[in-house]
């Protein structure tokens, strides 16, 4: 079915692409309202921080709100052979459903002379659909020009306009002007022309620049000029919501109520339902005897039976499709699936509302100016008997009761209701954890060791594991689990298939693994040694590469792991009991080592307290991490010449981890991804 779907999609894309042959790149003079600013081509002070073999000499963006037009100009200098490879192509994307791309100039400046490179016939129009890997089709086109005869020392300068604003915003304007990048820029120039009878709010974030304002009876003109803008060097592992890049925010929305009122109109209630959708709602109504059972039935239907696929051209970038269409086609993006879920629940006389979310910047949007562009995701809020629940309709295979259903740590959202006036804080909705028991059975001091691993996943951890098993073969999963322990014991091999238990009532997902470990003991000079670790926790807890920090760094959150390592010995052992604990601002880690005649039990519990560590907390975090490495492992030694046996609890726990294993076994819901990272822009 998946192959058929993508085949049909390919036909759809080809049909959409047919008009490309009839399209041509427009070439016009620069708009009369554009300010022509001089560019210094000789500056070299910032070249040492340049990347990819070129340096940005100038970047301009000028916007006329009334003309619904944005003008761009960029000049770069090629400073090495790498720049010839990386910068000899001009590519600009636009949405042909409401935008027009117009080029004004393309030239190479060499030895003070200008060489015209604006040749419309050499442009290629490409429908790349770069988001198809995320099941998103947006219909955008890219105009691509491969420049010929580019040399080291050349300056490439070009200008173009994109005319047309998305009609979904009904003419209202909001924009962010970036005031810093990951690369240096010698000159930044921004200009905004607005009608004088419309109100705009301007706010800086990490930027210390004020506009020069010129007012006439019909318009207001704002201009920002920045020179010698140094590169922003972002430290590693910063949280997705942390934004070190300065920007200038402009918005015509005076408050979040205005954004809410605009968004509410996109999700109308009391939709006339199709016979098929009515029948499905009645099936859900009769599914259970309680509202909770009906909510869960509706949630599972939308999550599991309506696949994620978005066609987001033009207004559909923000406007969901009709619920009847979503139901009949059985696919939709986040706003489609959320709208369908809300429609079903409202038809069941339950209170449900769409919620706009920013999956990357999360709580940071609280400091932004109100704007529809603050969001990249839609979820659902349900009010059941005064208890508020949040659901993400794009997550599949969630199981358990309503209190068992996890919701990603999105932190903040705009709940779309008729009375909403501000953003809402979203508390963490995660009761899940990982509980694993690793049992080593050592029959003698020479033979193979049996290792049995039983792991229980609940909450989002269970969701992730179900998803992995649904999307990968049992062979691949078996191998990835085996390779994890082979990172500690090279000759660990699976001796039986993975055993899977999925309890849909409470959402617990249990995996049992069986291994034999050959050459378990390290034997040196008649001294046998074996080391044990907090295997799973060791793969979760990481330190940053940049340890002297000015920026926060992210840690896995939420993260709650309980790990028991049971060692069954062939004879009594001279072991010690001990208790250790680590506490810092970011996490708690407790360990208890017990000895029961021929059995040693290592008990660990790790819980992250938040999703980041501040620069001021870094020293304590690194100290706690170092103690974890040094003191939370366990080593057994056996002198085969005299039979003396002992233990050691102060060992180094470092081990190698293949990255694919961490991907499979670190069960924390990661949203991954920042939706837009401010780097060098064009």
C-alpha positions as CSV (number, residue, x, y, z in Angstrom):
1,X,0.0,0.0,0.0
2,X,2.9,2.4,0.8
3,X,4.4,1.8,-2.6
4,X,1.0,2.4,-4.3
5,X,0.6,5.6,-2.3
6,X,4.0,7.0,-3.3
7,X,3.4,6.0,-6.9
8,X,0.1,8.0,-7.0
9,X,1.8,10.9,-5.3
10,X,4.5,10.8,-7.9
11,X,1.9,11.0,-10.6
12,X,0.3,14.0,-8.7
13,X,3.6,15.8,-8.6
14,X,4.3,15.2,-12.2
15,X,0.9,16.6,-13.1
16,X,1.6,19.6,-10.9
17,X,4.9,20.1,-12.6
18,X,3.5,20.2,-16.2
19,X,3.0,24.0,-16.1
20,X,6.7,24.5,-15.3
21,X,7.6,24.3,-19.0
22,X,5.3,27.2,-19.7
23,X,6.8,29.4,-16.9
24,X,9.7,31.8,-17.4
25,X,11.8,33.8,-15.1
26,X,10.6,37.4,-15.0
27,X,13.2,40.1,-15.3
28,X,12.4,43.7,-14.3
29,X,14.0,46.8,-13.1
30,X,14.2,47.3,-9.3
31,X,11.0,48.7,-7.8
32,X,11.0,52.5,-7.5
33,X,10.5,52.4,-3.7
34,X,13.7,50.5,-3.1
35,X,16.7,52.4,-1.6
36,X,20.0,51.8,-3.4
37,X,22.7,51.4,-0.8
38,X,26.4,51.4,-1.5
39,X,28.5,48.3,-0.9
40,X,32.1,48.2,0.1
41,X,33.8,45.4,-1.8
42,X,37.2,45.8,-0.2
43,X,36.6,45.0,3.5
44,X,38.6,42.0,4.8
45,X,38.6,42.3,8.6
46,X,35.9,39.6,9.1
47,X,37.2,37.1,6.4
48,X,38.9,34.9,9.1
49,X,35.5,33.9,10.4
50,X,34.0,33.1,7.0
51,X,32.8,29.6,6.1
52,X,32.6,27.6,2.9
53,X,35.1,29.7,1.1
54,X,33.2,32.9,0.7
55,X,32.2,35.9,2.9
56,X,29.0,37.9,2.9
57,X,29.7,41.5,2.0
58,X,26.1,42.7,2.1
59,X,22.6,41.5,2.7
60,X,19.6,43.7,2.2
61,X,15.9,43.1,2.6
62,X,13.4,45.9,1.9
63,X,9.6,45.3,2.3
64,X,6.7,47.3,1.1
65,X,3.6,46.2,3.0
66,X,1.2,48.0,0.7
67,X,2.8,46.5,-2.4
68,X,3.1,43.1,-0.7
69,X,6.6,42.9,-2.1
70,X,10.0,41.9,-0.5
71,X,13.2,43.0,-2.2
72,X,16.5,41.2,-1.6
73,X,20.1,42.0,-2.5
74,X,23.2,40.0,-1.6
75,X,26.9,40.4,-2.4
76,X,29.5,37.7,-1.5
77,X,33.2,37.5,-2.2
78,X,34.9,34.2,-3.2
79,X,38.0,33.9,-0.9
80,X,39.1,30.4,-1.7
81,X,38.7,27.6,-4.2
82,X,36.0,26.0,-1.9
83,X,33.9,29.1,-2.4
84,X,33.9,28.5,-6.2
85,X,32.4,25.1,-5.5
86,X,29.9,26.2,-2.8
87,X,28.8,29.6,-4.0
88,X,28.6,29.4,-7.8
89,X,24.9,28.6,-7.8
90,X,21.9,30.9,-7.2
91,X,18.8,29.2,-6.0
92,X,15.6,30.9,-4.8
93,X,12.4,29.2,-3.8
94,X,8.8,30.6,-3.9
95,X,5.2,29.4,-3.7
96,X,3.7,29.9,-7.2
97,X,0.2,29.8,-5.8
98,X,0.5,33.3,-4.5
99,X,4.1,34.5,-5.1
100,X,6.0,35.9,-8.1
101,X,9.7,35.7,-8.4
102,X,11.3,38.6,-10.2
103,X,15.1,39.0,-10.8
104,X,16.6,42.4,-11.2
105,X,20.3,41.8,-11.6
106,X,23.0,39.1,-11.4
107,X,26.6,40.1,-11.9
108,X,30.2,39.2,-11.2
109,X,32.6,42.0,-10.2
110,X,36.1,41.1,-11.2
111,X,39.0,43.6,-11.0
112,X,36.5,46.4,-10.6
113,X,34.6,45.5,-13.8
114,X,31.0,44.2,-13.9
115,X,30.1,41.1,-15.9
116,X,26.4,40.6,-16.5
117,X,25.2,37.1,-15.6
118,X,21.5,37.7,-15.7
119,X,20.5,35.3,-18.5
120,X,16.9,34.2,-18.0
121,X,17.1,31.3,-20.5
122,X,19.8,29.6,-18.4
123,X,17.5,29.4,-15.3
124,X,16.1,26.0,-14.4
125,X,12.8,25.7,-12.6
126,X,12.8,22.8,-10.2
127,X,10.1,21.3,-8.0
128,X,12.3,19.8,-5.4
129,X,9.9,19.2,-2.5
130,X,12.6,19.0,0.1
131,X,10.1,18.2,2.8
132,X,8.8,15.0,1.3
133,X,11.0,13.0,3.7
134,X,8.7,14.4,6.4
135,X,5.6,13.6,4.3
136,X,5.0,17.3,3.5
137,X,4.3,18.6,0.0
138,X,4.2,22.4,-0.3
139,X,4.3,22.9,-4.0
140,X,7.2,25.4,-3.9
141,X,9.4,26.0,-6.9
142,X,13.1,26.8,-7.0
143,X,14.7,28.9,-9.7
144,X,18.3,27.7,-10.1
145,X,21.1,29.3,-12.1
146,X,24.6,27.7,-12.3
147,X,27.0,30.6,-12.8
148,X,29.8,30.1,-15.3
149,X,33.4,31.2,-15.0
150,X,33.6,32.0,-11.3
151,X,37.0,32.6,-10.0
152,X,38.8,33.2,-6.6
153,X,38.5,36.9,-5.7
154,X,35.2,37.4,-7.6
155,X,32.3,39.3,-6.1
156,X,28.9,37.8,-6.9
157,X,26.1,40.3,-6.5
158,X,22.4,39.7,-7.3
159,X,19.0,41.2,-6.5
160,X,15.5,39.9,-6.8
161,X,11.9,40.5,-5.5
162,X,9.2,38.1,-4.3
163,X,5.8,39.7,-4.8
164,X,2.7,38.5,-3.0
165,X,1.8,37.7,0.6
166,X,0.0,34.5,1.7
167,X,-3.7,35.4,1.5
168,X,-4.4,33.3,4.6
169,X,-3.2,36.3,6.7
170,X,-5.7,38.6,5.1
171,X,-3.1,41.3,4.5
172,X,-1.8,41.5,8.0
173,X,1.9,41.6,8.4
174,X,4.6,40.2,10.7
175,X,8.3,39.7,10.1
176,X,11.6,38.9,11.8
177,X,14.7,40.5,10.5
178,X,17.8,38.5,11.5
179,X,20.6,40.7,13.0
180,X,23.2,38.0,13.4
181,X,24.2,34.7,11.7
182,X,26.6,31.8,12.1
183,X,28.8,33.7,9.6
184,X,30.0,37.3,9.5
185,X,28.3,39.9,7.4
186,X,30.0,43.2,6.6
187,X,26.7,45.1,6.0
188,X,23.1,44.5,6.9
189,X,20.4,46.8,5.7
190,X,16.6,46.4,6.4
191,X,13.8,48.7,5.3
192,X,10.1,48.5,6.0
193,X,7.5,50.7,4.4
194,X,4.1,50.6,6.1
195,X,0.8,52.6,5.5
196,X,0.6,55.4,8.1
197,X,-2.8,54.4,9.1
198,X,-1.7,50.9,10.4
199,X,0.0,50.2,13.7
200,X,3.1,48.1,14.0
201,X,5.1,47.0,17.0
202,X,8.9,46.6,16.9
203,X,10.9,44.7,19.4
204,X,14.6,43.6,19.6
205,X,15.9,40.3,20.7
206,X,19.6,40.4,21.6
207,X,20.0,43.3,19.1
208,X,21.1,46.7,20.1
209,X,19.8,48.7,17.1
210,X,17.0,51.2,16.6
211,X,15.4,52.1,13.3
212,X,15.6,55.5,11.6
213,X,12.0,56.4,11.2
214,X,10.7,58.7,8.4
215,X,7.0,59.6,8.4
216,X,4.9,61.0,5.6
217,X,1.2,61.6,5.4
218,X,0.7,58.2,3.7
219,X,3.5,56.0,4.9
220,X,6.0,55.3,7.6
221,X,9.5,54.1,6.7
222,X,11.7,52.2,9.1
223,X,15.4,51.6,8.3
224,X,18.0,49.5,10.1
225,X,21.7,49.6,9.2
226,X,24.3,47.2,10.8
227,X,28.0,47.0,9.9
228,X,30.7,44.5,10.6
229,X,28.3,42.0,12.1
230,X,30.4,39.3,13.7
231,X,29.6,35.6,13.5
232,X,27.6,34.1,16.3
233,X,29.5,31.0,17.6
234,X,26.9,28.7,19.1
235,X,28.1,26.2,21.7
236,X,27.3,22.5,21.4
237,X,24.2,20.9,22.8
238,X,22.2,24.0,23.3
239,X,18.4,23.5,23.9
240,X,16.2,23.9,20.9
241,X,14.4,26.8,22.6
242,X,17.6,28.7,23.2
243,X,18.2,31.3,20.5
244,X,21.6,33.0,20.5
245,X,20.9,34.9,17.2
246,X,19.9,38.6,17.5
247,X,16.8,39.6,15.6
248,X,14.4,42.5,15.0
249,X,10.7,41.6,15.4
250,X,8.0,43.5,13.7
251,X,4.3,42.6,14.0
252,X,1.0,44.2,13.1
253,X,-0.7,41.9,15.7
254,X,-1.1,43.9,18.9
255,X,-1.7,40.9,21.2
256,X,-2.2,37.2,21.2
257,X,-6.0,37.6,21.2
258,X,-5.7,38.9,17.6
259,X,-3.7,35.9,16.6
260,X,-6.2,33.6,18.3
261,X,-9.2,35.3,16.6
262,X,-7.5,34.8,13.2
263,X,-6.7,31.2,13.9
264,X,-10.1,30.3,15.4
265,X,-11.7,31.2,12.1
266,X,-9.5,28.5,10.4
267,X,-11.1,25.8,12.5
268,X,-14.8,26.4,12.3
269,X,-17.2,24.4,14.5
270,X,-20.5,22.9,13.6
271,X,-19.3,21.5,10.3
272,X,-21.9,19.6,8.3
273,X,-20.7,16.0,8.6
274,X,-20.6,13.5,5.8
275,X,-22.6,10.2,6.2
276,X,-19.3,8.3,6.6
277,X,-17.9,10.6,9.3
278,X,-21.3,10.5,11.1
279,X,-21.2,6.7,11.1
280,X,-17.7,6.7,12.5
281,X,-18.7,9.1,15.3
282,X,-21.6,6.8,16.2
283,X,-19.3,3.8,16.3
284,X,-17.0,5.7,18.7
285,X,-20.0,6.8,20.7
286,X,-21.1,3.2,21.2
287,X,-17.5,2.0,21.7
288,X,-17.6,2.5,25.5
289,X,-19.7,3.5,28.4
290,X,-17.6,6.5,29.6
291,X,-16.4,9.7,28.0
292,X,-12.8,8.6,28.6
293,X,-13.3,5.4,26.6
294,X,-14.8,7.5,23.7
295,X,-12.0,10.0,23.8
296,X,-9.4,7.2,23.7
297,X,-11.2,5.5,20.8
298,X,-11.3,8.8,18.9
299,X,-7.7,9.5,19.6
300,X,-6.5,6.0,18.5
301,X,-8.5,6.3,15.3
302,X,-7.0,9.6,14.3
303,X,-3.5,8.7,15.4
304,X,-3.3,5.2,13.9
305,X,-5.8,5.1,11.0
306,X,-5.3,8.6,9.5
307,X,-1.7,8.7,8.3
308,X,0.5,11.8,8.4
309,X,0.8,13.5,5.1
310,X,0.4,17.2,4.4
311,X,-0.3,19.0,1.1
312,X,0.4,22.6,2.2
313,X,0.2,24.8,-0.8
314,X,-0.9,28.4,-0.4
315,X,-3.5,28.9,2.2
316,X,-3.2,25.3,3.3
317,X,0.1,26.2,4.9
318,X,-2.1,27.3,7.9
319,X,-5.6,26.4,7.0
320,X,-6.7,22.8,7.7
321,X,-8.8,20.8,5.2
322,X,-12.5,20.1,5.9
323,X,-12.8,17.2,8.4
324,X,-15.0,15.2,5.9
325,X,-12.1,15.3,3.4
326,X,-9.5,14.3,6.0
327,X,-11.8,11.4,7.0
328,X,-12.4,10.2,3.5
329,X,-8.8,10.4,2.3
330,X,-7.4,9.1,5.5
331,X,-4.4,11.3,5.6
332,X,-3.6,14.8,6.8
333,X,-0.9,16.9,8.5
334,X,-0.9,18.0,12.1
335,X,-3.6,20.7,11.7
336,X,-5.8,18.3,9.7
337,X,-5.5,15.5,12.2
338,X,-6.1,17.8,15.1
339,X,-9.1,19.4,13.4
340,X,-10.6,16.0,12.7
341,X,-10.1,14.9,16.3
342,X,-11.7,18.1,17.7
343,X,-14.6,17.7,15.3
344,X,-15.2,14.1,16.4
345,X,-15.0,15.0,20.1
346,X,-17.2,18.0,19.7
347,X,-19.8,15.9,18.0
348,X,-19.7,13.6,21.0
349,X,-20.5,16.7,23.2
350,X,-17.0,16.9,24.6
351,X,-15.0,20.0,24.9
352,X,-11.9,20.0,22.6
353,X,-9.8,22.8,21.1
354,X,-6.9,23.0,18.7
355,X,-3.7,24.2,20.2
356,X,-0.9,26.0,18.3
357,X,2.6,25.0,19.3
358,X,6.2,25.8,18.5
359,X,8.0,22.4,18.8
360,X,11.5,23.8,18.8
361,X,11.4,27.2,20.5
362,X,8.7,26.1,23.0
363,X,8.5,28.6,25.9
364,X,10.8,31.2,24.2
365,X,7.8,32.4,22.1
366,X,6.5,34.0,25.3
367,X,9.0,36.8,24.7
368,X,8.2,37.2,21.0
369,X,5.8,39.6,19.5
370,X,2.4,38.1,18.8
371,X,2.4,36.5,15.3
372,X,1.0,33.5,13.4
373,X,4.6,32.7,12.4
374,X,5.4,31.8,16.1
375,X,3.9,28.3,15.5
376,X,4.8,25.2,13.5
377,X,2.5,22.5,14.9
378,X,-1.1,21.9,16.0
379,X,-2.2,19.7,18.9
380,X,-5.5,19.3,20.9
381,X,-6.7,20.2,24.4
382,X,-9.5,18.3,26.0
383,X,-11.4,19.3,29.1
384,X,-13.0,16.3,30.8
385,X,-14.9,17.1,34.0
386,X,-12.6,20.0,34.7
387,X,-9.4,18.0,34.1
388,X,-7.2,19.3,31.2
389,X,-5.5,16.9,28.9
390,X,-3.3,17.5,25.9
391,X,-3.0,15.1,22.9
392,X,-0.7,15.1,19.9
393,X,-2.7,13.5,17.0
394,X,0.5,13.0,15.0
395,X,1.9,10.4,17.5
396,X,1.0,6.9,16.7
397,X,0.5,3.8,18.9
398,X,-0.2,5.5,22.2
399,X,-1.9,3.1,24.6
400,X,-3.2,3.1,28.2
401,X,-5.8,5.2,30.0
402,X,-5.9,9.0,29.6
403,X,-3.6,9.5,32.5
404,X,-1.1,7.2,30.8
405,X,-1.0,9.2,27.6
406,X,2.1,11.3,27.3
407,X,2.3,14.7,25.6
408,X,5.7,16.1,24.5
409,X,7.3,18.8,26.5
410,X,6.1,21.7,24.3
411,X,5.8,24.0,27.4
412,X,3.6,26.7,25.8
413,X,0.7,26.9,23.4
414,X,-2.1,29.0,22.1
415,X,-5.4,27.3,22.9
416,X,-7.9,28.3,20.2
417,X,-11.1,29.3,21.9
418,X,-13.6,32.2,21.6
419,X,-12.2,33.7,24.9
420,X,-8.4,33.1,24.6
421,X,-6.3,36.3,25.2
422,X,-2.8,34.9,25.9
423,X,-0.5,31.9,25.6
424,X,-1.1,29.1,28.0
425,X,1.6,27.3,30.0
426,X,1.4,23.5,29.3
427,X,2.5,21.4,32.2
428,X,4.5,18.3,31.6
429,X,2.1,15.4,30.8
430,X,4.4,12.4,31.3
431,X,4.1,9.6,33.8
432,X,6.2,7.2,31.9
433,X,9.6,5.7,32.7
434,X,12.0,2.9,31.8
435,X,12.6,0.0,34.2
436,X,15.2,-2.6,33.2
437,X,16.6,-5.6,34.9
438,X,19.8,-7.1,33.6
439,X,20.4,-10.6,35.1
440,X,23.9,-12.1,34.7
441,X,24.1,-15.8,35.5
442,X,27.7,-17.0,35.9
443,X,27.8,-20.8,36.2
444,X,31.5,-21.0,36.7
445,X,34.7,-19.0,36.3
446,X,35.5,-20.3,32.8
447,X,32.3,-20.9,30.7
448,X,29.8,-18.7,29.0
449,X,27.7,-16.2,31.0
450,X,23.9,-16.0,30.5
451,X,22.5,-12.5,30.3
452,X,18.7,-11.9,30.4
453,X,17.4,-8.4,30.1
454,X,13.8,-7.5,30.9
455,X,12.8,-3.9,30.2
456,X,9.4,-2.2,30.8
457,X,8.6,1.0,29.0
458,X,5.7,3.2,29.9
459,X,4.4,6.6,28.7
460,X,6.3,8.2,25.8
461,X,9.1,5.6,26.1
462,X,6.5,2.9,25.3
463,X,5.2,5.0,22.4
464,X,8.7,5.2,20.9
465,X,9.3,1.5,21.2
466,X,6.0,0.6,19.6
467,X,6.9,2.9,16.8
468,X,10.3,1.4,16.3
469,X,8.9,-2.1,16.2
470,X,6.2,-1.1,13.8
471,X,8.6,0.5,11.4
472,X,11.6,-1.9,11.6
473,X,11.9,-5.6,11.1
474,X,12.3,-8.0,14.0
475,X,15.8,-8.9,12.7
476,X,16.9,-5.2,12.7
477,X,15.6,-4.7,16.2
478,X,17.2,-7.9,17.5
479,X,20.5,-6.9,16.0
480,X,20.4,-3.4,17.4
481,X,19.7,-4.6,20.9
482,X,22.4,-7.2,20.7
483,X,24.9,-4.6,19.4
484,X,24.2,-2.4,22.4
485,X,25.5,-5.0,24.8
486,X,28.3,-6.0,22.4
487,X,29.5,-2.4,23.1
488,X,30.4,-3.7,26.6
489,X,31.0,-7.4,26.0
490,X,32.3,-8.0,22.5
491,X,31.3,-11.6,22.3
492,X,27.7,-11.2,23.4
493,X,25.3,-13.0,21.1
494,X,21.5,-13.5,21.1
495,X,20.4,-17.0,21.9
496,X,16.7,-16.5,21.5
497,X,14.2,-14.1,19.8
498,X,13.1,-10.9,21.5
499,X,9.9,-11.4,23.5
500,X,7.4,-8.6,23.2
501,X,4.4,-7.9,25.5
502,X,2.2,-4.9,24.9
503,X,-0.4,-4.2,27.5
504,X,-2.9,-1.8,25.9
505,X,-4.8,-1.3,29.1
506,X,-2.0,0.5,31.0
507,X,0.3,1.2,28.0
508,X,3.2,-0.9,29.3
509,X,5.5,-2.2,26.6
510,X,7.9,-5.0,27.8
511,X,10.9,-6.5,25.9
512,X,12.8,-9.5,27.1
513,X,16.3,-10.3,25.6
514,X,18.4,-13.4,25.9
515,X,22.2,-13.5,25.4
516,X,25.2,-15.6,26.0
517,X,28.5,-13.9,26.6
518,X,31.6,-15.8,25.7
519,X,35.0,-14.9,27.2
520,X,33.2,-12.9,29.8
521,X,36.2,-12.5,32.1
522,X,39.3,-10.4,31.2
523,X,42.1,-12.7,32.2
524,X,45.5,-11.1,32.9
525,X,48.3,-12.8,34.9
526,X,45.9,-15.2,36.5
527,X,43.6,-12.4,37.6
528,X,40.1,-12.6,36.2
529,X,38.1,-9.3,36.0
530,X,34.6,-8.5,35.0
531,X,33.0,-5.0,35.0
532,X,29.4,-4.0,35.3
533,X,27.7,-0.6,34.7
534,X,24.5,1.3,34.7
535,X,24.4,0.2,31.1
536,X,21.2,2.0,30.0
537,X,21.6,5.1,32.1
538,X,25.2,5.4,30.8
539,X,23.7,5.8,27.3
540,X,21.4,8.6,28.5
541,X,23.6,10.8,30.5
542,X,26.1,12.9,28.4
543,X,28.3,15.9,28.9
544,X,28.9,18.7,26.4
545,X,32.0,19.2,24.4
546,X,32.2,22.9,25.3
547,X,32.7,22.8,29.1
548,X,33.5,26.4,29.6
549,X,30.1,27.8,28.7
550,X,28.2,31.0,28.1
551,X,25.2,29.2,26.8
552,X,22.9,26.6,28.4
553,X,23.2,23.0,27.2
554,X,20.4,20.5,26.8
555,X,20.0,17.2,28.5
556,X,17.5,14.4,27.8
557,X,14.2,15.4,29.4
558,X,11.9,14.0,30.5
559,X,14.1,11.1,31.6
560,X,13.3,8.6,34.3
561,X,15.2,5.3,34.4
562,X,15.4,2.5,37.0
563,X,18.1,-0.1,36.3
564,X,18.8,-3.2,38.3
565,X,21.9,-5.3,37.5
566,X,21.7,-8.7,39.2
567,X,24.8,-10.9,39.2
568,X,24.4,-14.5,40.2
569,X,27.7,-16.0,41.2
570,X,29.0,-19.6,41.3
571,X,30.3,-19.2,44.8
572,X,30.3,-16.8,47.7
573,X,32.0,-13.6,47.1
574,X,33.8,-11.1,49.3
575,X,31.6,-8.2,48.3
576,X,30.7,-4.9,50.0
577,X,27.4,-3.1,50.3
578,X,27.3,0.6,49.5
579,X,25.0,3.5,48.8
580,X,25.9,6.4,46.5
581,X,23.9,9.4,45.4
582,X,24.5,12.4,43.1
583,X,22.4,15.5,43.1
584,X,22.8,18.6,41.0
585,X,20.4,21.1,39.4
586,X,19.8,19.0,36.4
587,X,19.4,15.4,37.7
588,X,19.3,13.0,40.7
589,X,21.1,9.7,40.5
590,X,21.0,7.2,43.3
591,X,22.8,3.8,43.5
592,X,22.6,1.0,46.0
593,X,24.9,-2.1,45.9
594,X,23.7,-5.1,47.9
595,X,25.2,-8.5,48.5
596,X,23.2,-11.7,49.2
597,X,25.6,-14.7,49.5
598,X,26.0,-15.7,45.9
599,X,24.1,-12.7,44.5
600,X,25.1,-9.1,44.0
601,X,22.5,-6.5,43.0
602,X,23.3,-3.1,41.7
603,X,20.3,-0.7,41.8
604,X,20.3,2.6,40.0
605,X,17.7,5.3,39.6
606,X,18.2,8.3,37.4
607,X,15.8,11.2,36.9
608,X,16.3,14.4,35.0
609,X,14.9,17.5,36.7
610,X,14.7,19.8,33.7
611,X,15.8,20.0,30.1
612,X,18.9,22.2,30.4
613,X,21.8,23.2,32.5
614,X,22.7,26.9,32.9
615,X,26.2,28.1,32.4
616,X,26.4,28.8,36.1
617,X,25.3,25.2,36.8
618,X,27.8,23.6,34.4
619,X,30.6,23.1,36.9
620,X,28.4,21.2,39.4
621,X,26.9,19.1,36.5
622,X,30.4,18.1,35.2
623,X,31.5,17.3,38.8
624,X,28.5,15.0,39.2
625,X,29.1,13.5,35.8
626,X,32.7,12.8,36.7
627,X,31.6,11.1,39.9
628,X,29.1,9.0,38.0
629,X,31.9,7.8,35.6
630,X,34.3,7.0,38.5
631,X,32.2,5.6,41.3
632,X,29.0,4.1,39.9
633,X,30.5,1.0,38.2
634,X,31.2,-2.3,39.7
635,X,34.2,-4.6,39.1
636,X,34.7,-8.2,40.3
637,X,38.2,-9.8,40.5
638,X,39.2,-13.4,41.0
639,X,42.7,-14.6,41.6
640,X,42.7,-18.0,39.9
641,X,46.0,-19.0,41.5
642,X,44.8,-18.8,45.1
643,X,41.1,-18.5,44.7
644,X,40.8,-15.1,46.3
645,X,37.9,-13.0,45.2
646,X,37.0,-9.4,45.8
647,X,35.0,-6.5,44.4
648,X,35.7,-2.9,43.5
649,X,33.1,-0.2,43.3
650,X,35.3,2.7,42.2
651,X,35.9,2.0,38.5
652,X,35.6,3.9,35.3
653,X,32.4,3.3,33.5
654,X,33.3,4.5,30.1
655,X,32.2,2.3,27.2
656,X,31.7,2.8,23.5
657,X,28.2,3.1,22.1
658,X,27.3,2.7,18.4
659,X,25.0,5.7,17.7
660,X,22.3,3.5,16.2
661,X,21.9,1.8,19.5
662,X,21.3,4.9,21.4
663,X,18.7,5.8,18.8
664,X,16.9,2.6,19.5
665,X,17.3,2.4,23.2
666,X,17.2,5.9,24.6
667,X,13.5,6.1,25.0
668,X,12.7,9.7,25.4
669,X,10.4,11.6,23.1
670,X,12.5,14.0,21.1
671,X,11.0,16.7,19.1
672,X,13.5,17.2,17.6
673,X,14.3,19.5,15.8
674,X,14.5,23.0,15.5
675,X,12.3,24.0,12.6
676,X,14.5,26.8,11.5
677,X,18.1,27.4,12.6
678,X,19.5,30.8,11.9
679,X,22.5,30.4,9.8
680,X,23.7,32.3,6.7
681,X,20.5,33.5,4.9
682,X,19.9,34.8,1.5
